[in-house]
Amino acid sequence: MSDKSVPFVDLTRQFEDLEDDFVDIFKSIGRSGQYVLGDALGEFEEKIAAYCDVKYAVGVANGTDALVLGMKALGIGPGDEVITVPNSFISSVGAIMSVGADPRFVDVKNDLNMDPNKIKSAITDRTKAILPVHLTGRPAEMDAISKIAQQNGLVVLEDAAQAIGAMYSGDKVGSLGVLGGFSLHPLKNLHVYGDGGILTTNNKDVYEEVLLLRNHGLKDRSTCVKWGLNSRLDNLQAAIALRKLEVLDILNNRFREIAAMYREELGDIVEVPVDTGHEHSVYHNFVIQVDQRNELMDYLQREHNISTAIHYPSLIHTQPAAKSLGYVEGDFPNAERIVKRMLSLPIFPELTKDEILHVVSAIRQFYK
Ligand SMILES: Cc1ncc(COP(=O)(O)O)c(C=O)c1O
């Protein structure tokens, strides 16, 4: 048993790096008396829109709500179908279900993202949208997906929850479809201290509708023009996100550096993710694909105190809640094969070189 250890993630390290700034932010927001829909939120929305290269951004309560409110704004609801993938965090599909629409799954490629070749056969006369997920911070094949959407009169909603800063052919995710949904959950590359989310769009109608819907459908303090939700990003969290936005590219580069080290050191013994020419991944997760995955995971924890994770161990179409959708095991062979082989290694900007090398050496020892 090793005396070193590597956590899967340690959020306290980043907090400590920025703690003094956060104390100042807390004082400044506290003293401003603006806690909901304040100036910091407005400033964050402007800056994040510029960062994602879109006209508009709306701060909402979480990434799930960004997708829910976006679909509501587009009028997607009961009777409609949305094409998505079975290997994501449950909320990509929870969002579709909660507007009353039906998800239609398509299989993924080896890179864990939507396989554009599988989309056409999933389109019916009820299909309204395609919702690719940029899983692990890696952009989905947006050219091919957008082309199919265009040919079939569908809109593309990007689930960019894990991928802030990622690019496809030089364009930021969140700017590639009619809207993008981002999460500011503590585990995301840009995160706040609680829940938070962002919707991005170039579409003025969607923007204005989501502004209304996130605030009870209130046009002004006393006039409700639509039934909406209470789904606003807190002013304090927005102020924190603004501070973090200043260092986001540095943090994302660190994710990419760590990924490059793992790739370099492990690429000859396990399957590692490799950016293709037009992809710029931000490696929210670094997922290797291996034989004897469960044994490796146990070994790393037991013999080397290294924590790893599986994102996500159960495919969505096999979840108890998905029973009524009528899918069965075997429907998505690629996703079902990969789910048994994938393992997420520790990756976060403050991970040290020593820790990375400990992970590398333990994996090499296992396969020796
Ligand atoms: C792919 C994906 N979609 C949607 C979400 C939902 O975001 P949130 O947890 O902020 O609601 C998450 C994050 O948890 C996610 O990873």
The ligand as an SDF file (V2000), in Angstrom:
LIG
                    3D

 16 16  0  0  0  0  0  0  0  0999 V2000
  -23.7880   16.7430  -19.4250 C   0  0  0  0  0  0  0  0  0  0  0  0
  -24.5320   17.4920  -18.3600 C   0  0  0  0  0  0  0  0  0  0  0  0
  -25.7200   18.0360  -18.6650 N   0  0  0  0  0  0  0  0  0  0  0  0
  -26.4080   18.7510  -17.7710 C   0  0  0  0  0  0  0  0  0  0  0  0
  -25.9310   18.9460  -16.4950 C   0  0  0  0  0  0  0  0  0  0  0  0
  -26.7730   19.6840  -15.5340 C   0  0  0  0  0  0  0  0  0  0  0  0
  -26.1630   20.7270  -14.8610 O   0  0  0  0  0  0  0  0  0  0  0  0
  -26.5950   21.0870  -13.3870 P   0  0  0  0  0  0  0  0  0  0  0  0
  -26.0630   20.0460  -12.4710 O   0  0  0  0  0  0  0  0  0  0  0  0
  -25.9570   22.4340  -13.1610 O   0  0  0  0  0  0  0  0  0  0  0  0
  -28.0810   21.1660  -13.3680 O   0  0  0  0  0  0  0  0  0  0  0  0
  -24.6830   18.4160  -16.1400 C   0  0  0  0  0  0  0  0  0  0  0  0
  -24.0540   18.6450  -14.8410 C   0  0  0  0  0  0  0  0  0  0  0  0
  -24.2100   18.1860  -13.8230 O   0  0  0  0  0  0  0  0  0  0  0  0
  -23.9780   17.6510  -17.0860 C   0  0  0  0  0  0  0  0  0  0  0  0
  -22.8030   17.1050  -16.7900 O   0  0  0  0  0  0  0  0  0  0  0  0
  1  2  1  0
  2  3  1  0
  2 15  2  0
  3  4  2  0
  4  5  1  0
  5  6  1  0
  5 12  2  0
  6  7  1  0
  7  8  1  0
  8  9  2  0
  8 10  1  0
  8 11  1  0
 12 13  1  0
 12 15  1  0
 13 14  2  0
 15 16  1  0
M  END
$$$$
